[in-house]
């Protein structure tokens, strides 16, 4: 066997050893994680948070977070000396048990300490608070009269533009899953200050075509060569950019901004309570697909 052949076989052997060690370490890690999850209940699936969406638990968890976690992760949990927890995968998408375990036991080898002196219910309170920040659908229910809010939604004209449960207009985004996508604070801001952030697909535009037509509506799509505008009557205008003389876009939302003045505090709270109950995470095709 030549020196070159010996070198090649040595490299293959080293690569094989690394692969085997990686598989062994990965298997050990999976087994260890499974054992840790099982240690919560002895057998069966990892536990669910018993205080999920509990308003009192979230408030208590906020206090514990401010005392113990805010100095590193920031007052709003969006990062400071340590990571942004609102965008953290373990908080935003991990299991209840996984977040509980990290809070209770810390992360060995890092500056994340265990909270061994907290009682189990206190750890769950912090879990509830963090999940409420990172997962809008897990926030506590907004107080208010839901039925009154539903009637108000129709009475003040919201249903003329927005769809809920397959009913309503198309001029604004469908709201079937609004509370699964936005926090209650964000929904309130959308109602009171709709122009603060106009989402894609709902910006008002006016196009002056080369043939003299004036086309007003919502800019639904555009690319290098064309523009698609949805008119108030539900028809679409597909225009080549070469056929457009002027395209003006507004920074203002088509939604009126006077609800903060026209609605009483109680009415606004009822409306927010109704919108908060719209937590359907999967909106069927026939429920406002064109609005997404």
C-alpha positions as CSV (number, residue, x, y, z in Angstrom):
1,X,0.0,0.0,0.0
2,X,1.4,3.4,-1.0
3,X,1.6,6.4,1.3
4,X,-1.1,8.1,-0.6
5,X,-3.5,5.1,-0.2
6,X,-2.7,4.9,3.6
7,X,-3.5,8.7,3.9
8,X,-6.8,8.2,2.1
9,X,-7.8,5.3,4.3
10,X,-6.8,7.2,7.5
11,X,-9.1,10.1,6.4
12,X,-12.0,7.8,5.8
13,X,-11.5,6.2,9.2
14,X,-11.5,9.6,10.9
15,X,-14.6,10.7,9.1
16,X,-16.4,7.5,10.1
17,X,-15.4,8.0,13.8
18,X,-16.7,11.6,13.7
19,X,-20.0,10.4,12.1
20,X,-20.5,7.7,14.8
21,X,-19.7,10.1,17.6
22,X,-22.1,12.6,16.2
23,X,-24.9,10.0,15.9
24,X,-24.2,8.9,19.5
25,X,-24.2,12.4,20.9
26,X,-27.4,13.2,19.0
27,X,-29.1,10.0,20.3
28,X,-28.0,10.7,23.8
29,X,-29.3,14.3,23.6
30,X,-32.7,13.1,22.3
31,X,-32.9,10.4,25.0
32,X,-31.9,12.9,27.7
33,X,-34.6,15.4,26.5
34,X,-37.2,12.7,26.5
35,X,-36.2,11.6,30.0
36,X,-36.4,15.2,31.2
37,X,-39.9,15.6,29.7
38,X,-41.0,12.3,31.3
39,X,-39.7,13.5,34.6
40,X,-42.5,16.0,34.8
41,X,-45.3,13.4,34.8
42,X,-43.5,10.1,35.2
43,X,-45.0,8.8,31.9
44,X,-47.0,10.1,29.1
45,X,-46.8,13.4,27.3
46,X,-45.2,16.5,28.7
47,X,-47.6,18.7,30.7
48,X,-49.5,21.6,29.3
49,X,-49.6,24.9,31.1
50,X,-52.5,24.8,33.5
51,X,-52.6,28.7,33.6
52,X,-52.6,29.4,29.9
53,X,-54.6,32.6,29.0
54,X,-55.2,33.2,32.7
55,X,-55.3,37.0,33.3
56,X,-54.2,36.8,36.9
57,X,-51.4,34.4,36.1
58,X,-50.1,36.6,33.3
59,X,-50.1,39.6,35.6
60,X,-48.2,37.6,38.3
61,X,-45.8,36.3,35.7
62,X,-45.1,39.8,34.5
63,X,-44.1,40.8,38.1
64,X,-41.8,37.8,38.4
65,X,-40.3,38.5,35.0
66,X,-39.6,42.1,35.9
67,X,-37.9,41.1,39.2
68,X,-35.8,38.3,37.8
69,X,-35.5,38.4,34.0
70,X,-35.8,42.0,32.8
71,X,-32.3,43.0,33.7
72,X,-30.9,40.7,31.0
73,X,-33.8,40.2,28.6
74,X,-35.2,43.8,28.7
75,X,-38.3,45.3,30.2
76,X,-40.4,44.2,27.3
77,X,-38.6,40.9,26.8
78,X,-37.2,42.0,23.4
79,X,-33.6,41.7,24.4
80,X,-30.9,43.7,26.2
81,X,-27.8,41.9,27.5
82,X,-29.5,38.6,26.6
83,X,-31.7,37.4,23.8
84,X,-35.0,38.7,22.5
85,X,-37.5,36.3,24.1
86,X,-40.5,37.4,22.0
87,X,-38.7,36.1,18.9
88,X,-37.0,33.2,20.6
89,X,-37.9,29.8,19.1
90,X,-38.4,28.1,22.5
91,X,-40.9,30.8,23.6
92,X,-42.7,31.4,20.2
93,X,-42.9,27.8,19.1
94,X,-41.6,25.4,21.8
95,X,-43.7,23.3,24.1
96,X,-45.0,24.4,27.5
97,X,-42.8,21.9,29.2
98,X,-39.6,22.9,27.3
99,X,-40.0,26.6,28.4
100,X,-40.9,25.5,32.0
101,X,-37.7,23.3,32.1
102,X,-35.4,26.1,31.0
103,X,-36.9,28.6,33.4
104,X,-36.8,26.2,36.3
105,X,-33.4,24.6,35.6
106,X,-31.6,27.2,33.6
107,X,-29.1,26.3,30.8
108,X,-26.0,24.7,32.1
109,X,-22.8,26.2,30.8
110,X,-24.4,29.6,30.1
111,X,-25.3,32.7,32.2
112,X,-29.0,31.6,32.3
113,X,-29.4,30.6,35.9
114,X,-32.0,28.2,37.4
115,X,-35.0,29.6,39.2
116,X,-34.9,26.8,41.8
117,X,-36.5,28.9,44.5
118,X,-39.7,29.4,42.6
119,X,-42.7,27.2,43.2
120,X,-44.1,25.3,40.2
121,X,-47.1,27.6,39.9
122,X,-44.8,30.6,39.7
123,X,-42.8,29.1,36.9
124,X,-46.1,28.5,35.0
125,X,-47.0,32.1,35.6
126,X,-43.9,33.3,33.9
127,X,-44.6,30.8,31.0
128,X,-48.1,32.4,30.7
129,X,-46.6,35.9,30.6
130,X,-44.0,35.1,27.9
131,X,-46.4,33.1,25.8
132,X,-48.8,36.0,25.9
133,X,-46.1,38.3,24.5
134,X,-44.8,35.9,21.8
135,X,-48.0,34.2,20.8
136,X,-51.0,36.6,20.4
137,X,-53.5,33.7,20.5
138,X,-52.4,32.8,24.0
139,X,-53.1,36.2,25.5
140,X,-55.9,36.4,28.2
141,X,-59.4,37.1,26.9
142,X,-60.1,40.9,26.6
143,X,-62.8,42.0,28.9
144,X,-66.0,43.3,27.5
145,X,-69.4,42.2,26.2
146,X,-68.7,40.0,23.1
147,X,-72.3,40.0,21.8
148,X,-72.5,43.8,22.1
149,X,-69.2,44.1,20.3
150,X,-70.5,41.8,17.5
151,X,-73.6,44.1,17.0
152,X,-71.4,47.2,17.1
153,X,-69.1,45.6,14.5
154,X,-72.1,45.6,12.1
155,X,-73.7,48.9,13.3
156,X,-70.7,51.2,12.8
157,X,-69.9,49.7,9.4
158,X,-66.9,47.4,10.1
159,X,-68.6,44.5,8.4
160,X,-68.9,46.5,5.2
161,X,-65.2,46.2,4.7
162,X,-64.1,43.2,6.8
163,X,-65.1,39.6,6.8
164,X,-65.8,37.5,9.9
165,X,-67.2,34.0,9.7
166,X,-67.6,34.2,6.0
167,X,-69.7,37.4,6.1
168,X,-68.7,41.0,5.3
169,X,-66.9,43.0,2.7
170,X,-63.6,42.8,0.9
171,X,-62.2,46.3,1.2
172,X,-60.3,45.6,4.3
173,X,-58.4,42.5,5.6
174,X,-60.5,39.5,6.8
175,X,-60.5,39.3,10.6
176,X,-61.3,35.7,11.2
177,X,-57.9,35.1,12.8
178,X,-56.9,38.6,13.8
179,X,-56.4,37.7,17.5
180,X,-54.2,34.7,16.5
181,X,-52.0,37.1,14.5
182,X,-52.0,40.3,16.6
183,X,-51.9,41.1,20.3
184,X,-54.8,43.0,21.9
185,X,-52.6,46.1,22.1
186,X,-51.9,45.9,18.3
187,X,-55.6,45.4,17.5
188,X,-56.5,48.5,19.6
189,X,-53.9,50.5,17.8
190,X,-55.3,49.4,14.4
191,X,-58.8,50.5,15.4
192,X,-57.7,53.9,16.8
193,X,-54.8,54.7,14.4
194,X,-55.4,52.7,11.2
195,X,-52.9,54.8,9.2
196,X,-50.0,54.1,11.5
197,X,-49.3,50.9,9.5
198,X,-51.1,50.1,6.3
199,X,-50.5,46.4,5.4
200,X,-49.5,45.3,1.9
201,X,-52.5,44.8,-0.4
202,X,-54.6,47.6,1.2
203,X,-52.9,50.8,0.2
204,X,-55.0,53.3,-1.7
205,X,-53.8,54.3,-5.2
206,X,-54.9,56.3,-8.2
207,X,-53.7,55.4,-11.6
208,X,-53.9,57.8,-14.6
209,X,-53.8,55.6,-17.7
210,X,-52.4,56.6,-21.1
211,X,-55.9,56.3,-22.6
212,X,-57.3,58.9,-20.2
213,X,-58.9,56.5,-17.7
214,X,-58.6,57.3,-14.0
215,X,-58.6,54.2,-11.8
216,X,-58.9,54.3,-8.1
217,X,-58.7,51.4,-5.7
218,X,-56.4,49.3,-3.6
219,X,-53.0,48.2,-4.9
220,X,-53.2,44.5,-4.7
221,X,-50.0,43.5,-6.6
222,X,-47.3,45.0,-8.7
223,X,-44.1,43.9,-10.4
224,X,-41.6,45.3,-12.9
225,X,-44.1,45.2,-15.8
226,X,-47.6,45.5,-14.3
227,X,-49.9,46.8,-11.6
228,X,-53.1,45.2,-10.3
229,X,-55.8,47.4,-8.7
230,X,-58.9,46.3,-6.9
231,X,-61.8,48.8,-7.5
232,X,-64.6,49.5,-5.0
233,X,-67.1,47.5,-7.0
234,X,-64.9,44.4,-6.7
235,X,-63.5,44.5,-10.2
236,X,-59.8,44.3,-11.0
237,X,-57.8,46.5,-13.3
238,X,-54.7,44.9,-14.8
239,X,-52.4,47.6,-16.2
240,X,-49.1,47.4,-17.9
241,X,-46.7,49.9,-16.5
242,X,-46.1,51.2,-20.0
243,X,-49.8,52.2,-20.1
244,X,-49.7,54.2,-16.9
245,X,-48.8,57.9,-17.0
246,X,-49.1,58.6,-13.2
247,X,-49.4,56.2,-10.3
248,X,-50.1,58.0,-7.0
249,X,-50.1,56.1,-3.7
250,X,-51.6,57.3,-0.4
251,X,-50.0,56.7,3.0
252,X,-53.4,57.0,4.6
253,X,-55.5,53.9,5.3
254,X,-58.9,53.6,3.7
255,X,-60.3,52.8,7.2
256,X,-61.7,55.9,9.0
257,X,-59.7,57.1,12.0
258,X,-62.6,58.6,14.0
259,X,-63.6,55.6,16.2
260,X,-61.6,56.9,19.1
261,X,-63.9,60.0,19.1
262,X,-67.2,58.5,18.1
263,X,-67.2,55.4,20.4
264,X,-67.6,55.5,24.1
265,X,-65.0,53.7,26.2
266,X,-67.4,50.9,27.0
267,X,-68.3,50.5,23.3
268,X,-64.7,50.4,22.3
269,X,-64.0,47.7,24.9
270,X,-66.9,45.6,23.7
271,X,-65.6,45.9,20.1
272,X,-62.1,44.9,21.2
273,X,-63.6,41.9,23.1
274,X,-65.4,40.7,20.0
275,X,-62.3,41.0,17.8
276,X,-60.3,39.2,20.5
277,X,-62.5,36.1,20.1
278,X,-61.5,35.9,16.4
279,X,-58.7,33.3,16.9
280,X,-59.3,30.9,14.1
281,X,-55.7,29.9,13.0
282,X,-56.8,28.4,9.7
283,X,-59.0,30.5,7.5
284,X,-60.7,28.4,4.8
285,X,-60.4,29.3,1.1
286,X,-63.9,30.6,0.9
287,X,-63.5,33.0,3.8
288,X,-61.7,36.0,2.4
289,X,-58.9,34.2,0.6
290,X,-58.5,37.3,-1.7
291,X,-57.7,39.4,1.4
292,X,-54.5,37.6,2.2
